[in-house]
């Protein structure tokens, strides 16, 4: 499966604890990554500076659903379910 055009849910919903160019402390959940372009595509996709977490997130029917809103909801629920207590 390929990423949905103009989505960017995976670059907004989850927290990322590793450094990202422009966000050396990572990013909190629900915050748009600075590497997410106006077209909602990752500017560092396929580059070595892309965090391993991001490279590990692969689009799937379950995660992406039928819309950006569904993807955000699924990723937000996953974030909450895996957050430290």
Rosetta blueprint (number, residue, H / E / L):
1 X L
2 X L
3 X L
4 X L
5 X L
6 X L
7 X L
8 X L
9 X H
10 X H
11 X H
12 X L
13 X L
14 X L
15 X L
16 X E
17 X L
18 X L
19 X L
20 X E
21 X L
22 X L
23 X E
24 X L
25 X L
26 X L
27 X E
28 X L
29 X L
30 X L
31 X L
32 X L
33 X L
34 X L
35 X L
36 X E
37 X L
38 X L
39 X L
40 X L
41 X L
42 X E
43 X L
44 X L
45 X L
46 X L
47 X L
48 X L
49 X L
50 X L
51 X L
52 X H
53 X H
54 X H
55 X H
56 X H
57 X L
58 X L
59 X L
60 X L
61 X H
62 X H
63 X H
64 X H
65 X L
66 X L
67 X L
68 X H
69 X H
70 X H
71 X H
72 X H
73 X H
74 X H
75 X H
76 X H
77 X H
78 X H
79 X H
80 X H
81 X H
82 X H
83 X L
84 X L
85 X L
